[in-house]
Amino acid sequence: MLGPSHTWDLAMEEAEPPQMIDLQDGLSGESKEKAQKELNEHAEHLHNDIQAVRDMVITRPDITFQRSDDSFVLRFLRARKFSWVEAFMLYARYYEYRQKHAAMFKLCTLENPGVQQALLDGFPGVLEDTDHFGRKILVFYPANWDVTRYSIEHMLLAILLSLEQMVEDPEVQVHGFVIIVDWSQFSFRQAARLSPAQMRLVIEGLQDSFPARFGGIHFINQPWYIDAAFTILKPFLKEKTRERSPVLSSRLC
């Protein structure tokens, strides 16, 4: 017959570590299955996966990693399909980008009038329903950009603030985003305010330095000068991003 102490020991051996359960809280059974099949996520290995990424922090003493909690590091692993090295590289770039552009990120608050106006103008627009893959759908209408009231940097900060909020959701971490950009009525005057350096700033901030899965970027109704700009930017886009950026309609004259 087992005494109380033996019963407690047996219960402790059979119990799952609580942190393993917590880290997958918020995921449906279907999403857990997708995470395992597509992202190589296994609940029993999560603690080791997260710690493996944290252990690499010492290799980048030049970067201040402000957050290293489990739930934060986990989103980088999910964004890079649980490759420890690739997840850490993204983790490092996330903070490196913010250190490099520290002056811009000082403006990254909801109290900033430029950021507020960019949000009011729909940067980004988020559809209530997901697509058939479960991805959040972000819609952008660049013609809404009021160049007299806020800069492309304000627009980028509004987008990043929104993404930070949405990526708190584990479902979004697993399923990711799809982006639709409708260039209808985007004027040459507006396009002239976009410098190559600014466009590269946006690409680096989203493609290379943010822990999210971007499943596709679709351009529609773009004028010829956007096609020209996109040609210039192609070398800065990852091959997978280029493949996932189809034109959905004929360009405007």
C-alpha positions in Angstrom: 0.0 0.0 0.0 1.3 3.4 -1.0 1.7 6.0 1.8 1.0 9.7 1.2 4.5 10.5 0.2 4.6 7.8 -2.4 1.3 8.9 -3.8 2.7 12.5 -4.1 5.8 11.2 -5.9 3.8 9.2 -8.3 1.6 12.2 -9.1 4.6 14.4 -9.7 6.1 11.8 -12.1 2.9 11.5 -14.1 2.0 15.2 -14.2 3.0 17.2 -17.3 5.3 20.2 -16.7 2.9 23.2 -16.4 4.9 25.4 -18.6 4.4 23.0 -21.6 0.7 23.3 -21.2 0.7 27.1 -20.8 2.8 27.7 -23.9 0.1 26.1 -26.1 -2.8 27.8 -24.4 -5.0 29.6 -26.9 -4.4 27.1 -29.7 -7.2 25.0 -31.0 -6.7 21.3 -31.6 -6.5 21.9 -35.3 -3.9 24.6 -34.8 -1.8 22.4 -32.6 -1.9 19.8 -35.3 -0.9 22.4 -38.0 1.9 23.6 -35.7 3.3 20.1 -35.4 3.0 19.2 -39.1 4.0 22.5 -40.7 6.2 24.2 -38.0 7.7 21.1 -36.4 6.3 22.2 -33.0 6.2 19.5 -30.3 4.8 20.4 -26.9 7.2 18.1 -25.1 10.2 19.9 -26.6 9.1 23.5 -26.3 11.1 24.3 -23.2 14.3 22.9 -24.7 13.6 24.8 -28.0 13.2 28.1 -26.2 16.2 27.6 -24.0 18.3 26.7 -27.0 17.5 30.1 -28.6 18.1 31.9 -25.3 21.5 30.2 -24.9 22.7 31.9 -28.2 22.2 35.4 -26.7 25.8 35.4 -25.4 27.0 35.3 -29.0 25.6 38.9 -29.6 26.9 41.0 -26.8 26.3 44.1 -29.0 22.6 43.7 -28.8 20.3 44.4 -25.8 17.7 41.7 -25.7 15.0 43.4 -23.7 12.7 40.4 -23.5 13.5 36.7 -23.2 10.4 35.2 -21.6 9.1 31.9 -23.0 6.1 33.3 -24.8 8.1 36.0 -26.5 10.9 33.7 -27.7 8.3 31.1 -28.9 6.9 33.5 -31.5 10.4 33.6 -33.2 10.6 29.8 -33.2 7.1 29.6 -34.8 8.1 32.2 -37.4 11.1 30.1 -38.4 9.6 26.6 -38.2 11.6 25.8 -35.0 15.0 26.1 -36.6 17.0 27.2 -33.5 19.6 29.1 -35.6 17.1 30.9 -37.9 14.9 31.7 -34.9 17.8 33.3 -33.1 18.9 35.2 -36.2 15.4 36.7 -36.4 15.4 37.4 -32.7 18.7 39.2 -33.0 17.6 41.2 -36.0 14.4 42.2 -34.3 16.4 44.1 -31.6 19.3 45.1 -33.9 16.7 46.8 -36.2 15.3 48.7 -33.2 18.7 49.7 -32.0 19.8 50.9 -35.4 16.7 53.0 -35.8 16.4 54.1 -32.2 15.4 57.6 -33.0 12.4 56.4 -35.1 11.3 53.9 -32.4 11.2 56.7 -29.8 8.1 57.9 -31.7 6.6 54.4 -31.6 3.7 55.2 -29.3 -0.1 55.5 -29.7 0.2 59.0 -28.4 2.2 60.1 -31.4 -0.1 62.2 -33.7 1.4 60.9 -36.9 1.0 57.3 -35.8 -2.6 58.0 -34.7 -3.4 59.4 -38.1 -1.8 56.5 -40.0 -3.9 54.1 -37.9 -7.1 56.2 -38.6 -6.3 56.1 -42.3 -6.2 52.3 -42.3 -2.5 51.4 -41.9 -3.2 48.6 -41.6 -6.7 47.5 -42.3 -7.6 44.1 -40.8 -10.4 42.0 -42.0 -12.6 40.4 -39.4 -12.5 36.9 -41.1 -9.4 34.9 -41.9 -8.7 33.3 -45.3 -9.2 29.6 -45.9 -5.7 28.9 -44.4 -6.6 30.6 -41.2 -4.4 33.6 -41.9 -5.2 37.1 -40.8 -5.9 39.3 -43.9 -4.3 42.8 -43.9 -5.5 45.2 -46.5 -3.6 48.4 -47.5 -4.9 51.3 -49.6 -1.8 53.5 -50.1 -3.9 56.2 -51.7 -5.1 57.0 -48.2 -1.7 58.2 -47.2 -1.9 61.9 -46.4 1.7 63.0 -47.1 1.1 66.4 -45.5 0.2 64.9 -42.1 2.6 62.0 -41.5 5.6 60.3 -42.9 6.3 56.8 -44.2 8.1 56.2 -40.9 4.9 57.0 -39.0 3.0 54.6 -41.3 5.5 51.8 -40.6 5.3 52.4 -36.8 1.5 52.2 -37.0 1.8 48.8 -38.9 4.4 47.5 -36.4 2.3 48.5 -33.4 -0.7 46.7 -34.9 1.3 43.6 -35.7 2.8 43.5 -32.2 -0.7 43.4 -30.8 -2.0 40.8 -33.2 1.0 38.5 -32.9 0.3 38.1 -29.2 -2.4 35.7 -30.3 -0.9 32.1 -30.6 -3.3 31.4 -33.4 -1.8 34.2 -35.4 1.7 33.0 -34.7 0.8 29.6 -36.1 -1.3 30.7 -39.1 0.3 34.0 -40.0 -0.8 36.8 -42.3 -1.6 37.4 -45.9 -1.3 41.0 -47.3 -3.3 42.7 -50.0 -2.2 46.1 -51.3 -4.6 47.9 -53.5 -2.8 50.7 -55.4 -6.0 52.3 -56.9 -5.7 56.1 -57.1 -2.2 56.1 -55.7 -0.8 59.2 -57.3 2.7 59.9 -58.7 2.9 62.8 -56.2 2.5 60.3 -53.4 5.0 57.9 -55.0 7.6 60.6 -55.3 7.6 60.8 -51.5 8.9 57.2 -51.3 12.7 57.1 -51.4 14.5 53.8 -52.0 16.0 54.1 -48.5 12.5 54.4 -47.0 11.2 51.4 -48.9 14.1 49.4 -47.8 13.4 50.5 -44.2 9.9 49.0 -44.5 11.1 45.8 -46.1 13.8 45.3 -43.4 11.3 46.0 -40.7 8.7 43.5 -41.9 10.5 40.8 -43.9 13.7 40.5 -41.9 13.0 41.8 -38.4 9.5 40.8 -37.3 8.4 37.4 -35.8 5.5 36.6 -38.0 4.7 34.3 -40.9 3.8 36.2 -44.0 2.1 33.8 -46.4 1.7 36.2 -49.4 1.8 39.8 -50.5 -0.6 40.6 -53.3 -0.5 43.8 -55.4 -3.6 44.9 -57.3 -4.2 47.9 -59.6 -0.7 49.2 -59.3 0.4 52.0 -61.7 3.5 51.7 -63.8 5.6 53.7 -61.4 5.0 51.2 -58.6 6.0 48.3 -61.0 9.2 50.3 -61.6 9.8 50.8 -57.9 9.2 47.1 -57.2 11.8 46.2 -59.9 14.3 48.3 -58.0 13.4 46.6 -54.7 13.4 43.0 -55.9 17.1 42.4 -55.0 16.2 43.2 -51.3 13.3 40.8 -51.2 13.8 37.2 -50.3 13.2 34.7 -53.1 10.2 33.3 -51.2 8.7 36.8 -50.8 9.2 37.4 -54.6 7.4 34.1 -55.3 4.6 35.1 -53.0 4.0 38.5 -54.5 1.9 38.0 -57.6 0.0 40.7 -59.5 -3.7 40.0 -59.3 -4.9 42.4 -61.9 -3.7 44.3 -64.9 -1.8 47.5 -64.0 -3.2 50.9 -64.5 -2.1 53.1 -67.4 
